[in-house]
Amino acid sequence: MIGSMKRLNDINIKEITPLISPKEFKAAQPLSEEGKFSIIGYREEINKILKGEDDRMLAIVGPCSIYDKESALDYGRKLAKLHEELKDKLYIVMRVYFEKPRTTIGWRGLIVDPEIDSSYRVEDGLKVARDILLEINNMGLPAGTEILDPIIPQYISELVSWAAIGARTTESQTHREITSGLSMPVGFKNSTDGSFEKAINAICSARHSHSFIGIDGDGLTSVFKSRGNEMGHLIMRGGDRGPNYYEEFMEDAKEIMVSRDISPAIIADCSHANSGKKAVRQERVLNNILDQRRRGMDSIKGFMLESNLNEGNQPICEDRSKLKYGVSITDECIGWEKTEELLRRAYDVL
């Protein structure tokens, strides 16, 4: 009788694969003592810029998504040289995004699907991602990423100097709680409709203590009680109603943040809805942002550029060997030559 009963749990689960614990995982790919001090330093410098104690601008620059270790490190070496050369006016952080949110379905990023074939070899993806982050930090270049899956930070977050919460997850209570316990500054993007009040609510929420469920270093389900993250800030990325990088939007956002007792720190995303996802338009967004900054809009603390070794994007093909080197497989990116030109122009303006 019992044997013939229908299943109660896991009806729609095809397979469960155990994952190595964060502690074991990090022990196999450790961060050196020197690396720890470097990342602490990177975070402190970013915090000072966001607080207005340092008048440099943040430049969060890099591929829309990382899908190939070789090209990511090739890009990183180029960016590290500019980071060192331009550091008295610009503080460059490499955009190292391993997870991709999806409106419906699609490739979800290197960590979840490193083979880009729906095989979902997550442990392999985590290893490649951690290796990339270790090498980028060893170049003397801070790394920034998006926090999407609530478990993944336990595997890589100590290698991240700046993080973002995306437009689709800014309203998520889970992500607000996680942010309250993260050790790096975190930017909240305005929601997909273009309004920024929800992101400001998220900043307020993440500043307070929370208790939430996660896994500890041994992989045990645990309750975490956070202190609150004081370094939450706003990322303006445009929305369904169009761009929101213009001066009137920046003034409105600043006014609301001040009224909520939040230090007005805003980063302008030159891509996404601000550029209509057209890479070539990122230049005009950046020019506008630099002009605002030059004219005294000091609440704008930085900008984001989607950039790769080569411009444009390409579809994911069945034969992965046919993918063009250094070309995005998600959103369009500007190429390296244009990236260098824009960063040098920003340096000159500042």
C-alpha positions as CSV (number, residue, x, y, z in Angstrom):
1,M,0.0,0.0,0.0
2,I,2.7,2.5,1.1
3,G,4.9,1.6,-1.9
4,S,2.1,2.5,-4.3
5,M,1.6,5.9,-2.8
6,K,2.5,9.0,-4.9
7,R,5.6,10.9,-4.0
8,L,5.1,13.9,-1.7
9,N,8.4,15.7,-2.2
10,D,10.8,16.4,-5.1
11,I,8.2,15.6,-7.6
12,N,9.7,18.0,-10.1
13,I,13.4,17.4,-9.2
14,K,15.3,15.3,-11.7
15,E,18.6,15.1,-9.8
16,I,20.4,16.4,-6.7
17,T,24.2,16.8,-6.8
18,P,26.1,17.5,-3.6
19,L,28.4,20.6,-3.8
20,I,31.8,20.9,-2.1
21,S,31.7,23.1,1.1
22,P,33.0,26.7,0.8
23,K,35.8,26.0,3.3
24,E,37.1,23.0,1.3
25,F,36.6,24.8,-2.0
26,K,38.6,27.9,-0.9
27,A,41.3,25.8,0.7
28,A,42.0,24.3,-2.7
29,Q,42.4,27.8,-4.3
30,P,43.5,30.0,-1.4
31,L,44.0,33.7,-1.3
32,S,47.4,34.8,-0.1
33,E,48.0,37.1,2.9
34,E,49.3,39.7,0.5
35,G,46.1,39.3,-1.6
36,K,43.9,39.8,1.5
37,F,45.6,43.1,2.4
38,S,45.3,44.2,-1.3
39,I,41.5,43.6,-1.4
40,I,41.0,45.3,2.0
41,G,42.8,48.3,0.5
42,Y,40.8,48.2,-2.7
43,R,37.5,48.3,-0.7
44,E,38.7,51.1,1.5
45,E,39.6,53.3,-1.5
46,I,36.2,52.6,-3.1
47,N,34.5,53.4,0.2
48,K,36.3,56.8,0.4
49,I,35.2,57.7,-3.1
50,L,31.6,56.8,-2.3
51,K,31.8,58.9,0.9
52,G,33.2,61.9,-0.9
53,E,36.5,61.7,1.0
54,D,38.4,61.0,-2.3
55,D,37.4,63.1,-5.3
56,R,38.4,60.5,-7.9
57,M,35.7,58.8,-10.0
58,L,35.0,55.1,-10.0
59,A,35.1,53.4,-13.4
60,I,33.5,49.9,-13.4
61,V,34.6,48.6,-16.7
62,G,34.6,45.2,-18.4
63,P,32.6,42.6,-20.3
64,C,28.9,42.2,-20.0
65,S,29.6,38.6,-19.0
66,I,32.7,36.5,-18.5
67,Y,32.6,33.2,-20.5
68,D,36.2,32.5,-21.3
69,K,39.2,32.6,-18.9
70,E,41.8,33.4,-21.5
71,S,40.1,36.4,-22.9
72,A,39.0,37.6,-19.5
73,L,42.7,37.6,-18.3
74,D,43.9,39.1,-21.6
75,Y,41.4,42.0,-21.0
76,G,42.4,42.2,-17.3
77,R,46.1,42.7,-18.2
78,K,45.2,45.6,-20.5
79,L,42.9,47.2,-17.9
80,A,45.4,46.8,-15.1
81,K,47.9,49.0,-17.0
82,L,45.3,51.7,-17.3
83,H,44.3,51.3,-13.7
84,E,47.9,52.1,-12.7
85,E,48.4,54.9,-15.2
86,L,45.1,56.8,-14.6
87,K,44.7,56.1,-10.8
88,D,45.2,59.7,-9.6
89,K,41.9,60.7,-11.2
90,L,40.1,57.4,-12.0
91,Y,39.8,54.4,-9.8
92,I,39.2,51.5,-12.3
93,V,37.5,48.3,-11.2
94,M,37.1,45.4,-13.6
95,R,33.6,44.3,-14.2
96,V,33.8,40.4,-13.7
97,Y,30.2,39.2,-14.1
98,F,29.8,35.4,-13.8
99,E,26.0,35.2,-13.4
100,K,23.3,36.5,-15.7
101,P,19.7,37.0,-14.7
102,R,17.2,36.0,-17.3
103,T,13.7,37.4,-18.1
104,T,12.7,34.0,-19.4
105,I,15.4,31.5,-20.3
106,G,18.9,31.6,-21.7
107,W,22.6,31.1,-20.7
108,R,22.9,31.9,-17.0
109,G,26.6,32.6,-16.8
110,L,30.0,30.9,-16.4
111,I,29.4,29.7,-12.8
112,V,26.1,28.0,-13.5
113,D,26.9,26.7,-17.0
114,P,30.7,27.0,-17.8
115,E,30.5,24.8,-20.9
116,I,27.7,26.9,-22.4
117,D,25.8,23.8,-23.2
118,S,23.2,23.4,-20.4
119,S,25.3,20.8,-18.7
120,Y,25.3,22.9,-15.5
121,R,28.7,21.9,-14.1
122,V,28.5,24.3,-11.3
123,E,31.5,23.2,-9.3
124,D,33.7,23.5,-12.4
125,G,32.2,27.0,-13.0
126,L,33.0,28.0,-9.4
127,K,36.6,26.8,-9.8
128,V,37.1,28.8,-13.1
129,A,35.5,31.9,-11.6
130,R,37.6,31.8,-8.5
131,D,40.8,31.3,-10.5
132,I,39.9,34.3,-12.7
133,L,39.3,36.5,-9.7
134,L,42.6,35.4,-8.0
135,E,44.6,36.2,-11.1
136,I,42.8,39.6,-11.7
137,N,43.5,40.6,-8.1
138,N,47.1,39.5,-8.5
139,M,47.4,42.0,-11.4
140,G,46.7,44.8,-8.9
141,L,43.2,45.3,-10.3
142,P,40.1,45.4,-8.1
143,A,37.2,43.2,-9.3
144,G,33.5,43.9,-9.2
145,T,30.5,41.5,-9.8
146,E,26.8,41.1,-9.5
147,I,25.3,39.2,-6.6
148,L,22.6,37.0,-7.9
149,D,22.5,33.5,-6.3
150,P,22.4,33.8,-2.5
151,I,24.8,30.9,-1.9
152,I,27.6,31.7,-4.4
153,P,29.0,34.6,-2.3
154,Q,30.3,32.1,0.2
155,Y,32.6,30.7,-2.5
156,I,34.0,33.9,-4.0
157,S,33.0,37.1,-2.2
158,E,36.3,37.7,-0.4
159,L,37.8,38.2,-3.8
160,V,35.3,40.9,-4.8
161,S,36.0,44.6,-4.0
162,W,32.7,46.0,-5.3
163,A,29.3,44.4,-6.0
164,A,26.0,45.2,-7.6
165,I,22.4,44.1,-7.1
166,G,20.6,44.0,-10.5
167,A,17.5,45.7,-11.6
168,R,15.4,42.5,-11.3
169,T,16.6,41.7,-7.8
170,T,16.7,45.2,-6.1
171,E,13.2,44.6,-4.7
172,S,14.1,41.1,-3.4
173,Q,14.1,40.9,0.4
174,T,16.7,38.1,0.1
175,H,19.2,40.3,-1.7
176,R,18.7,43.2,0.6
177,E,19.4,40.9,3.6
178,I,22.4,39.4,2.0
179,T,23.8,42.8,1.2
180,S,23.4,43.8,4.8
181,G,26.0,41.2,5.6
182,L,28.5,41.6,2.7
183,S,31.9,43.1,3.4
184,M,32.2,45.2,0.2
185,P,30.3,48.3,-1.0
186,V,27.2,47.3,-3.0
187,G,25.3,49.3,-5.6
188,F,21.6,48.8,-6.1
189,K,20.3,49.3,-9.7
190,N,17.1,51.1,-10.3
191,S,14.2,48.8,-11.2
192,T,13.5,47.9,-14.8
193,D,10.8,50.5,-15.1
194,G,13.4,53.2,-14.5
195,S,12.2,54.4,-11.1
196,F,14.9,54.7,-8.5
197,E,12.8,54.9,-5.3
198,K,12.8,51.1,-4.9
199,A,16.6,51.1,-5.1
200,I,16.8,53.8,-2.4
201,N,14.4,51.7,-0.3
202,A,16.8,48.8,-0.8
203,I,19.8,50.9,0.3
204,C,17.9,51.8,3.5
205,S,17.0,48.2,4.2
206,A,20.5,46.9,3.7
207,R,21.9,49.5,6.1
208,H,20.1,47.8,9.0
209,S,20.7,44.5,10.8
210,H,18.9,41.5,9.5
211,S,18.7,37.8,10.3
212,F,18.6,35.4,7.3
213,I,19.2,31.8,6.4
214,G,22.3,30.7,4.4
215,I,25.2,28.2,4.5
216,D,28.3,28.6,6.5
217,G,31.9,27.7,5.5
218,D,31.2,24.0,6.2
219,G,28.1,24.0,4.0
220,L,25.7,23.8,7.0
221,T,22.4,25.6,6.8
222,S,22.8,28.5,9.3
223,V,21.1,31.6,10.5
224,F,23.2,34.8,10.0
225,K,22.7,38.0,11.9
226,S,24.2,41.0,10.0
227,R,25.4,44.4,11.2
228,G,24.1,46.2,8.2
229,N,26.1,47.6,5.2
230,E,26.6,51.3,5.3
231,M,28.1,51.4,1.8
232,G,25.0,50.9,-0.2
233,H,24.7,53.3,-3.2
234,L,22.5,53.9,-6.2
235,I,23.1,52.8,-9.8
236,M,21.1,54.6,-12.5
237,R,20.7,52.3,-15.5
238,G,17.6,53.7,-17.2
239,G,14.4,51.7,-17.7
240,D,11.4,50.9,-19.8
241,R,10.6,54.6,-20.0
242,G,14.0,55.5,-21.4
243,P,17.3,56.8,-20.1
244,N,17.7,58.3,-16.6
245,Y,21.2,59.7,-16.6
246,Y,20.1,63.3,-17.4
247,E,20.7,66.0,-14.8
248,E,17.1,66.3,-13.6
249,F,17.1,62.6,-12.7
250,M,20.4,62.9,-10.9
251,E,19.1,65.9,-9.0
252,D,15.8,64.1,-8.0
253,A,17.7,61.0,-6.8
254,K,20.1,63.1,-4.8
255,E,17.2,65.0,-3.2
256,I,15.4,61.8,-2.2
257,M,18.6,60.2,-0.8
258,V,19.4,63.3,1.3
259,S,15.8,63.3,2.6
260,R,16.3,59.7,3.7
261,D,19.6,60.5,5.5
262,I,21.6,58.6,2.9
263,S,24.9,60.0,1.6
264,P,24.1,60.8,-2.1
265,A,26.4,58.4,-4.0
266,I,25.3,57.6,-7.5
267,I,27.0,55.5,-10.3
268,A,25.7,56.0,-13.8
269,D,25.5,52.9,-15.9
270,C,26.4,53.9,-19.5
271,S,24.9,50.7,-20.9
272,H,21.6,48.9,-20.5
273,A,18.5,51.1,-20.9
274,N,20.6,54.3,-20.7
275,S,22.1,53.3,-24.1
276,G,19.2,51.3,-25.4
277,K,21.6,48.4,-25.3
278,K,23.5,49.9,-28.2
279,A,27.2,49.8,-27.3
280,V,28.0,52.8,-29.5
281,R,25.7,55.0,-27.4
282,Q,27.7,54.5,-24.2
283,E,30.1,57.2,-25.3
284,R,27.3,59.9,-25.4
285,V,26.1,58.8,-21.9
286,L,29.7,59.0,-20.5
287,N,30.2,62.5,-22.1
288,N,27.0,63.7,-20.4
289,I,28.0,62.3,-17.0
290,L,31.5,63.8,-17.2
291,D,29.9,67.2,-18.1
292,Q,27.6,67.0,-15.1
293,R,30.5,66.1,-12.9
294,R,32.6,68.9,-14.3
295,R,29.8,71.3,-13.5
296,G,29.6,70.3,-9.9
297,M,27.3,67.3,-9.7
298,D,29.6,65.6,-7.1
299,S,26.9,63.1,-6.1
300,I,27.9,61.2,-9.2
301,K,30.7,59.1,-7.9
302,G,31.4,56.9,-11.0
303,F,30.2,55.2,-14.1
304,M,29.9,51.7,-15.7
305,L,31.0,50.7,-19.2
306,E,30.3,47.4,-20.9
307,S,33.5,46.7,-22.8
308,N,35.4,43.7,-24.2
309,L,38.5,43.0,-26.3
310,N,36.4,43.4,-29.5
311,E,33.3,45.3,-30.1
312,G,29.7,44.0,-30.6
313,N,28.3,40.7,-29.6
314,Q,27.7,37.3,-31.2
315,P,25.1,34.5,-30.8
316,I,26.0,31.3,-29.0
317,C,26.6,28.7,-31.6
318,E,26.5,24.9,-31.2
319,D,30.2,24.6,-32.1
320,R,31.9,26.6,-29.3
321,S,35.2,26.6,-31.2
322,K,33.6,29.0,-33.7
323,L,33.0,31.7,-31.1
324,K,35.0,34.8,-31.9
325,Y,37.7,35.6,-29.4
326,G,36.9,38.5,-27.0
327,V,33.4,39.2,-28.4
328,S,30.5,39.3,-26.0
329,I,27.9,36.4,-26.1
330,T,25.4,38.6,-24.2
331,D,24.9,42.3,-24.6
332,E,26.9,44.5,-27.1
333,C,30.2,45.8,-25.8
334,I,32.5,48.5,-27.0
335,G,36.0,47.2,-28.1
336,W,39.3,47.8,-26.3
337,E,40.4,50.7,-28.5
338,K,37.2,52.7,-27.7
339,T,37.5,51.7,-24.1
340,E,41.0,53.1,-23.8
341,E,39.9,56.3,-25.6
342,L,37.0,56.9,-23.3
343,L,38.9,56.3,-20.1
344,R,41.7,58.6,-21.2
345,R,39.1,61.2,-22.1
346,A,37.5,60.9,-18.7
347,Y,40.9,61.3,-17.1
348,D,41.6,64.5,-19.1
349,V,38.2,66.0,-18.2
350,L,38.7,65.2,-14.5
